[in-house]
Amino acid sequence: MATRFSVRALIAAFLFSLSSSAPLSAQEDWPNWLGESGTGAITDSNLVEEFSEDGPPVVWRQPIGPGYTGPSVENGRLFVMDRTDENGDGIALENGNREGLDGGERVMCLDANTGEEIWSHNYDCPYTIQYPNGPRCTPTCDGDHVYTLGAMGHLICFKSENGEIVWEKNLADEYGAKPPIWGYASHPVVDGDNLLVPAAGEGSGAGVVALNKMTGEEIWRAVETVDVAYAPLVFYEHENERQLIFWHSDGISSLNPETGEEFWNVKFPEEVNPSNTSITTPAIIDDLLMISEFYKGAIVIELDSNPPAARELWRTSKQPAANAESLNSLMSSLVHKDGYAYGVTGLGHFRCLEIETGDMQWTVDDWMEPGERPVMFATAFLFENEGRYFVFNDIGELMIIKLSPEGMEEISRAKILEPTSVARGRQVVWSHPAAAGGMMYLRNDAEIVCLDLRK
């Protein structure tokens, strides 16, 4: 006969099993890079205020191959990419082109509620890029279709339901260009009937192209640049006028998303860095555009419409990455609130600055790895949720923090994944999570995990 304690335990376990298996609703998707809003904000309510001693509950785990690709979630399906069948060295390699590093790439569709595979597609893809760990781009969902872009330029349109290929092309072959030195990393963007994607560098005039999303046929191409670099495309919309913002190796270009016509260009950085570290997502903050770069600091541009125009407010230029006066973010996207921007520098400093002036408010140095400085190429992914932030850092910890001009307050943290890639002599995990329906999906080079963040 069951004791009162065991009955209570069984009831609690049963209730938790019901809650953790609740299906995702369509309005709670994460269909592309930084979610539906494009800002990384998590709109779900009633998420945990702090983690238990054991961390957030794990709903499921599934094995996965190496890669930096973050997942996307739509209509109960999770899409992600990884590296397959390589010789085993890619995960341990960093800089230095690896001619003919054998292997393939895989696109997987999993059941977002259970982790079970629905379909997958493999294709041969030898790597000649640096950091040859795996594909980089988050799959882009669009209802019945999903678009994926591999590290060497393989662009594919699939039917979401069954993985049937609608069309495919290789951007490097199509436009006669080499992949960026660190591989294609700027995620495809659906814009009405078009699919927008940075395509090719010097000599092609195809820094960014618009393709018919149903056929892959080119609609327009624009921007001559040495390198398309890695920064995601973003939109600025005001007074019924839209601008496509493209940050490439030669500057920041504003384009008409319908035609590719260039409205304006701002040089940033002032000198092209050999590494072309145009990586972070440009932040649209009302009528301001803010961009942060590891080697050259940050810039804020005031935007205008009818006609489109740009006026530089300030920039920190020609300063070393270790300077204490700027927000030198390498990969981490910025977040902002009430006139202040927050982010993580490429050396691991968490910083706050005033957006209008660029004045630094505070710096926290030991929030991720106490006692170890600098943390080279440090990365963290920030998600705003109802006035606080979930932060997934590159040593595999998920944190809950609060941010204000007065400082950073840590509420909770839990170890979720082991860092598995090599970067500057340390192990890291450089994959952006997805959040949908109260769940968070995170991966390293060995497994993908679904966490339940609901109260």
VENRACOR-V201206 format. One record per backbone hydrogen bond with DSSP energy under -1.0 kcal/mol. CO is the residue of the C=O (numbers start at 1). NH is the residue of the N-H. E is the energy in kcal/mol with one decimal. If there is no record, write none. Layout:
# VENRACOR-V201206
co: {CO CO}
nh: {NH NH}
e: {E E}
This chain:
# VENRACOR-V201206
co: {3 4 5 6 7 8 9 10 11 12 13 14 15 16 19 25 30 31 32 34 35 46 52 57 60 62 66 72 73 74 76 77 78 79 80 82 84 89 90 94 98 101 103 104 105 106 107 108 109 109 110 111 116 119 121 123 127 131 135 135 140 142 144 145 146 147 148 150 151 153 154 155 156 157 157 158 159 164 167 169 170 171 172 180 181 189 191 193 194 195 196 197 201 206 208 209 210 210 211 212 217 220 222 223 226 227 234 236 238 241 243 244 245 246 251 252 253 254 255 256 261 264 266 273 276 277 278 278 283 285 287 288 289 290 291 293 297 298 299 300 300 301 302 304 309 311 314 320 327 328 335 337 339 340 341 342 343 345 346 346 347 349 350 351 352 352 353 354 359 362 364 369 374 375 379 381 383 384 385 388 389 390 391 392 393 394 396 396 397 398 399 400 400 401 402 404 407 409 412 414 421 423 426 428 428 434 436 438 439 440 441 442 446 447 448 449 450 450 451 453}
nh: {7 8 9 10 11 12 13 14 15 16 17 18 19 20 22 28 73 141 35 40 38 455 55 452 450 448 83 79 30 77 112 74 110 72 108 106 104 92 93 131 101 127 125 84 123 82 121 80 118 119 78 115 111 109 107 105 101 133 68 69 147 145 160 142 158 140 156 153 184 171 150 169 148 166 167 146 163 159 157 155 174 175 177 183 130 196 194 213 191 211 189 209 204 200 222 197 219 220 195 216 212 210 208 207 202 249 245 243 241 238 236 255 234 253 248 266 246 263 244 260 256 254 252 276 278 279 230 231 290 288 303 285 301 283 299 297 293 316 291 313 314 289 311 309 304 302 300 323 329 346 342 340 355 337 353 335 351 348 377 378 375 345 364 343 361 362 341 358 354 352 350 372 376 378 394 392 390 42 388 385 401 383 399 381 396 429 416 417 393 414 391 411 412 389 409 407 404 402 400 398 428 426 423 420 421 441 439 453 436 451 434 449 64 444 62 442 59 60 440 48}
e: {-2.2 -2.2 -2.3 -2.5 -2.5 -2.7 -2.5 -2.4 -2.7 -2.4 -2.3 -1.9 -2.2 -2.9 -1.1 -1.9 -3.1 -3.2 -2.4 -2.4 -1.1 -2.3 -1.8 -2.4 -2.5 -2.9 -2.5 -2.7 -2.2 -1.9 -2.5 -2.5 -3.1 -1.9 -3.1 -2.5 -3.2 -1.7 -1.0 -3.0 -1.4 -2.4 -2.9 -2.6 -2.1 -1.8 -2.4 -1.9 -3.4 -1.5 -3.1 -3.3 -3.1 -2.9 -2.6 -2.3 -2.2 -1.8 -2.3 -1.2 -2.8 -1.2 -2.6 -3.0 -2.9 -2.8 -2.4 -1.5 -2.5 -2.8 -2.3 -2.4 -2.2 -3.2 -1.1 -1.8 -2.5 -2.5 -2.9 -3.3 -3.1 -2.2 -2.2 -2.7 -2.9 -3.4 -2.1 -2.5 -2.9 -2.7 -2.5 -2.2 -1.7 -2.3 -2.1 -2.0 -3.7 -1.3 -2.9 -3.4 -3.3 -2.8 -2.2 -2.5 -1.3 -2.1 -3.2 -2.7 -1.3 -2.4 -2.6 -2.5 -1.6 -2.9 -2.6 -2.3 -2.9 -3.4 -3.0 -3.5 -2.6 -2.6 -3.1 -1.8 -1.3 -1.3 -2.2 -1.1 -2.6 -1.8 -3.3 -3.0 -2.7 -2.8 -2.4 -1.5 -3.8 -2.4 -2.3 -2.6 -1.3 -2.8 -2.4 -1.6 -2.1 -3.4 -2.4 -2.2 -1.8 -2.8 -3.1 -1.4 -2.4 -2.4 -2.2 -2.2 -2.9 -2.0 -1.6 -1.3 -1.8 -2.8 -2.7 -1.9 -3.3 -1.2 -2.7 -2.9 -2.7 -1.9 -2.7 -2.0 -1.0 -1.4 -1.5 -2.4 -2.6 -3.0 -1.7 -3.1 -2.7 -2.8 -3.3 -2.4 -1.6 -1.4 -2.9 -1.7 -2.3 -2.2 -2.4 -2.9 -1.7 -2.8 -2.7 -1.3 -1.7 -2.3 -2.7 -2.8 -2.4 -1.2 -2.4 -1.2 -2.7 -3.1 -1.9 -2.8 -1.9 -3.1 -1.8 -3.4 -2.1 -2.1 -2.2 -2.3 -2.9 -1.0 -2.0 -3.0}
